[in-house]
Amino acid sequence: MHRRSLAWHLLVRLLPAVLLLAMMDSVATYVITRRLSAQSYDRVLVDAARALARQVVLQPGGGARLEGSWNFARLLEVDPDERLYYKVSVDGSVIAGRPDLAVPPRDPAATWAEDDTEAASTLLEQVNNTRPRLYDDTMEGLQVRAAALSFRFQGVPIDVVIAETISTRSRFIEEVLSVLVACQLLLVVLLGFVIVTGVRSGLQSVSRLSDEIEARSIDDLQPIVGNGVPVELAPLIAKTNSLLGRLDEAVASQRRFIGHAAHQLRTPLSGLKLESELMLSRPLPDDIRQRAERIKSVADRMIRVGEQLLVLARIDANVRPQDGFERLDLGELTQECGATWIPAARQAQTELTLAAPEDPVWIDGDRVLLDQLLGNLIDNAIRYGGSHIALRVLDAPPSLIVEDDGPGICAADRERVFDPFYRAAGSLAGGSGLGLAIVKEIAQSHGAHWDLRSRPEFAGTRISLVFPGPRIGAHLSRSGRKPAA
């Protein structure tokens, strides 16, 4: 199922509305700008028509002319990109300009206005009092905008028309529209950028929380601390913490049950082992002795399983294992634990050797758990290895290596051998499948990394554990190094 990000959802929901608003704003701005631009250009055109009308001079004997001092070039070159046309007619006769420039018909309102202003004393007053007429027309195949003034002065009708092409107006509107559209598109892009960066910035705390959860151990069921997380995610964190709490309670209950069951089994199994040993200490027929030895072997194996279950129950993920750590010499701990397994190794006709540096190799750990870790590794090597087991301790970094020259572990089983109760196919030696699972749990609780190598990479099986060095500044008691026996 394809999942989209929160930023994508916001963009999909907001951008159509923003685009619609941008279009509406562009249309409104375009209409207003076009109207204001037209009014501004029309005002300039009317002013030019009034200036031209003021140059009409009525002669005493009849007829009319334009003032000779008037600079027509200045009037015609207002805008070099535009064509300007004009016509001045007095009493129906064209005295200047283009005869083919049409004059719009007079409406009644304009006629009444002329009658009202006919009594004006000067031409200037008459021109200023005349209401202009604005209209669109065509000249030489070009669309023009024209302004016309029609009035009477001293009883003589005078018509002044001036027109200009509209290319400048159109170009100005196109430039305004292009700038407006570009600004609106830029606004939309900026809004999308703000949404994406804002969502990512707001979810940085969620990313940090995700990284924190990813770094957790699989057994760490402590509640999630949602500091700095958006308020909208608080219910999700609360429900998740509730689930983790219930799961933690179930796991703790299971651990308690395993511990109690293993503890309850130890007493009758120890009694059974003692009885079998007492039977074997006396003269018995061969068939009864064989049965007693099988009973003792089964009792030993069950006691071992019980001890392993107790170790698993003791490793509680809810308690920080570092709180009970002490500073230990890894070489000394390996020597002491290895010495306890020498009788079992001799009985299995296996040679057990130790190689450790002279100087202490300090680590922080739990002595009992590390003793169980090493004991399970040695027991596993005795059961499934060959005739030689080597224990190695290194100091840079602090490492523990257990090697044997047995048949090894096939590649398909190397990952699963650390799972509880897993036994590789074809295993002949007895066992519960808990040994390496306990090694994994204890190594994780100590922050150690493990590595398993077997044939053909290594002639046998080698399990390496790399421990973190002693914590700087930690005030831990040190176990004194005892001399080797």
N, C-alpha and C positions, 0 to 999 in steps of 0.2 A: 504494500500500500504506500503510495507516494505521499509524503508528509511535507508540508510547506512551513516556512519559518513564520514567526510572528510579524517580522518586518514585511514579508510578502503579503500577509493577510491585511495589514494596515494599508499598504500601498494599493492593493486591489480595491479596498473599500473607500479610501480617501481620494485617490487620484481622479476617478471619474467625476466626483463632486467638485474637486478643485478645477478640473478641466472645464466643466460646465460653467462654474463661476467665472473662470478666466475668459471664456468665450462671451458670456453676458457682459462682463466688464469691458472687453474689447469692443463689442458692438456699441455699447452705450458711450464709451469714450470716443469711438469713431464718429458717431452721429453728432455728439456735442462739438467735437473738434471741427467737423465739416461745417456745421452751422456757424460756429464762431469765425472760422476762416472765411466763409462766404461773406459774412457781415463785414469783416475787416476789409476784404478786397472790394466789396461793393461801396464801402465808405470812401475808399481811395478813388474809385471810379467816379463817384458822385462829385467828389471834390475837384477832380479834373474837369468834369462837365461844367461845374459852376465857374471854375477859373476860365474856361473857354468862353462861356456865355458873357462874362464880364468884359470881354474884348470887343463886343459888338458896338459899332458906332453908327448911329443913324445920321445921315447927311441932311442938311436943311432943304435941299431941293428934291428930296426923295431918294430912295435907294439906301444902301447900307454897305459898310465895309468892316473889316477887322482892324483893330489897332495895329499899326505898323511896327511898333516897338515890341510886340509880343514874340517871344522866342518859341516858335513851333517845334524846333529840334529838341528842346528840353522836354516838351510835352510828349513827343513821339518816342523818345528814348528813355522812358521811365524804366523799362525792363527790356534789355536787349534780346531776351528769349521770347518775347511776346510781340504780336502784331497789334498795332493800335489803329483804329479807324475812327473818323469823326466826320460830321456834317453840320454845317451851320446854314440855315435857311431863314430868310426874312421875307415875310409876306408871300410865301410860297416859292421864292427864288433862292437857289443855292448859291451862296456867296463864297463858300470854302468847303473843302473836304470832298467826300465821296457821295455823288448824287444817288448811287444805288443803295446807300445805307438807309434801310427802311425806318420810318418813324411810326411807333405804335399808335393806334387810334386813341383818341382822348375819351376818357370815361367821364360821366357826369360829375363825379366828385372833383375831378381835376378842373372841369369847366367852371364849376362854382368857385373853386379856389382861385382860378385866374381872375374871375370877376371881382372877387373880394380884394385881390392884390393889385388890380389895375390902377388904382389910385395912388400907388407908391410913387414918391417924388423922384427917386433916383433909380438908375439901372441896378446898382448894387443891392438896394433894398428889394427890388423886384426879383432879382436872381436868388437872393437869400430866402425870400418868402415862398418861392415856388417849390412845390413838392415834386421830387424826382420820381420817375418811373423806371423800374428795373425789369429787364426781361432777357430771355435767351433768343439768340438768332443765329443765322449762318451767313458767313462771308467767305467767298472764294472756296467753298467747300469745307471751311473750318468753323467749328462751333465757337461762338463768341458770346460774351456777356456784355449787355449794353445798358447805359443809363441815359435817359432822355429828359430834357427840360423844355416845357412848352409854356410860354407866357406872352402877355401883351405888354408893350411899353409904348406909351404915347399913341395908343390905338393901333399899333403895328404888331401883327403876330410874329413871334420869333420862336424857332425850334432849334435846339442844340442837342445833338446826339453824339455820344462817344462810346466806342465798343472796343473790347480787347479779347484776344484769344484766351482760352482757359487752361493752357498747358501748364503754366506755373501753379495754378490752383490744384490741378490734378496731381502734379508731381509732389506738391507739398502734402496732399492727403495721402498719397502712396508712401511717402517717407514716414509720415506719422504712423500710418498703419503698420509698416514693416517694423519700425522701432517698437511699437506697442506689442505686436505679436512676438517679437524677439524677447522683450522683457517678460511677457507672460510665460513663454516657454522656459526662460531662465528661472522664473519664479517656481514653475512646476518642478524643474530639475532640482533646484535648491530645496524645495519642500521634500522631494523624495530622498535627497541626501540627508536632510535633517531627520527624517523619520527613521531611515536605516541606522544612522550613527546614534540617534537617540535610543533606539531599541537595543542596539548592541551595548551602548554605555550602561543602560539600565539593567541589562542582563549580565553584566560582568560579575556581579555578586553571585548570580546563579551559576556561572561558569566556574567560579572559585569553589562554590559548594559542590559542584559536580566533580571537580578535581579532587576535593577532599574525600568525597565518597569513593571515588575510584581508587584512591591510595589506601583505603581501609583494608584491613585483613578480612577474610571471608567470615571469621568468627567474631568480628567487632560489631556488636549490636547496640552500641551506645547511641543515645538520642542525637539527632542532627541539630546542630546549633545554627540557626538561620539568621545570624547577625548581618545586617545590611541588605537582606533579601527584600524585594518589593512586597508591599503589604498584600497584594493579590495572591502571592504564593504562600502566605502564612497558613491558610487552612490545609494546603497540600502537605506542608512540612509537619503540621500537627497530626494529620492522619497517618503520615508515614512514621512518625515517632510512636504513635499508638500501636501501629502494626509491629514495629521493631520491639516495643516493650512486650507485646504478647508473645512474639517469637522468642525473645530472650527468656521469658518466663518458661516457655515450653522446653527450650534447650536446657535451661538450668534444672528443670524438673527431670528431664531425661538423664542428665549427668548425675543427679542425686540418686535416681533409681539404679543406674549402673553401679555407682559406688556402693550403695547399700547391698545390692545383689551380690557384687563381688566380695564384699566383706562377710556377708552371711555364708557364702560358699567356702571361704577360706578355712573356717573351723572344722566342718565335717571332712573337707578334703585333707586337712592336716592330720586329723584323726585316722582317716583311711590310709594315708601314707605311713603313719607311725605303726599301725597294725600290720601293714605289709612288710615293713622293715623288721618288726618283731618276728613275724613268721619266717622271714628269710634268714634270721639269725639262728634258727634252730634247724636240726636235720629234717629234711623233707624229701618225700619221693620226687623224682624228676618231673613228673607231669604237674604236681602241685606247685613245685618251685617255679616252673615256667609260668603258671597262672599268676602266682604271687608277684613275679617280676613284671608281668604285663600290667597288673593292678597298680604296682608302684610307678611304672612308667606313665600310665594314664593319669594317676594322681599328681605326679610331678608336672605334667603338661597342663592339667587343669589349674593347679596352683599358679603356674606361670601366667596362664591366661587371666586369672583373677588379679594378679599383681599388675598386669598390663592394663586391665580395665580400671583399676584404682588409679593408675597414673593418668589415664585419659580423663577420669573424673576430676582429678586434681588440677588439671590445666584448665583454668577458668578464664575465658576470654574477657569477662567483665571486670577482672581485677588486673591492674597493671603489673605484669610480671617483674618489671624493673624495681618495683617497690620492695620486693623481697630478695633482691640480688645482693651478693657479696663478691668481693674481689677474690678470684681464684687463680691458681697456677694451673693452666691447662695441662702441662706436662706431668705435674704431680697427680692431678685427678686421673689422667689416663693411666699412669703407672699403678695407682691404687686399685682402680676398677679392673684393669687387665690382670692384676695379680689374683683377684677373686675368681677369674675364669680359667686359670691355669689347670686346675683339676679336671674341669669339663673338657678342655682342649686335649689333655693327655689321654683321657678316656676315649675321645674320638680320634686319637692318634694324629693330632694336628699340632704343628709347631706354632707357637705364639711369640712374636718378637715385638720389641718397642724401640723406636728411634725418636729421641727428643733432644732438644738443645740443652746445654748445661744451665743457661740462665733461665729464670722464670719467664713464662709466657702468660702475661696477665690478661684475664678477661673478666667481665662482670656477668654473673649468672647464679643460678640456683643449683647447689651441689647435688641435691637429691635427684632433680630432673635430669641434670647432665650425666649423673651416674646411670640413670635408666636409659638415657640416649645411647651412651657408649655400650652398655650391657646388651641392648637390643641389637646393635650393630655387630658385636662379637658373637652373640648367640646366632644371629642370622648367617654369619660367615662360617661358624662351626657346622651348622645344619646343612648349608647348601654349597659351601666352598670346597677347597681341595685339602691338601696336606700342609699348607702354610698360610698363616695369617700375619700380616704386618700392620702394626699401629705406628703412624707417623704423626709427629707434632711439629708444626712450622710456626715461626714467629713473625713473619712479614708477608702478609697479615696473619694474625692468629688463626691457625687452621688445624683441623683434625682429619686424618685420612685413614681409612680402614681398607686394606687390600687383601684379596685372597686369590688363589690360583685355581679356582673351581671352573665348572663348565660355563659360567657366565649367565647373563639374562638376555633373552632375545629382544630385538629392537621393539617389537610390538608390545612387550610387557613392561618396558622401562618406565613409562609414565604411570601405569596403573599399579605398580607394586607399592606405591605410597598410599593407595586407597585402603581404608579399613576392610579387613576380612577378605582381601583379594589374594588369591593364590594362583601362581602361574600354572598353566596346563602342563601336565607331566611331572609335577613336583612329587618326589618320592618321600622326602623327609617330612615328618609331622610338624605341624605348626598351626597357629590360629589366624595368621594373616594380619596381625596387629603390630608386629615389630616395627616395620618401616613406617607405618602410619603414626606410631608414637614418636619415632625419630622426626618425622615431618612436623608434628605439632610442637614438640619441644624446640626444634630449630626455629620455627616461626616465632615462638614466644620469646626467644633470645635474639631475634633480628638476624639470624644467621642465614646464609645462602648455601644450598646444597647442590651437588652435581654427581651424577651417576654415569660411570663409563664401564663398558663391558666389551666383550669380544665383538668385532675384531680390533677395535681401537686399543684395548688393553687385554693382556693375557690373563683373563679372569674377570673379577669384578672389583671396581674401586669406587668408593663413596667418599666424597670430599665435602667437608663442612667448613665454611669460612665465617668466622665470628667477627663482629665489630670490635674495635679496640676499646680499652677502658674509657669510660666517660670522663672527660676532663672536668675537674672541679667537683666530681662526685666523691663524697666522704664515705667510703665503704670500708668495712673491716677486711683485712687481708688474712687469709688462712696461711699459717706458716708453712714453709716448704720442709717436708720431712726427708731425711736421708733415705736413699733407696736401700732396701733390705738386701 
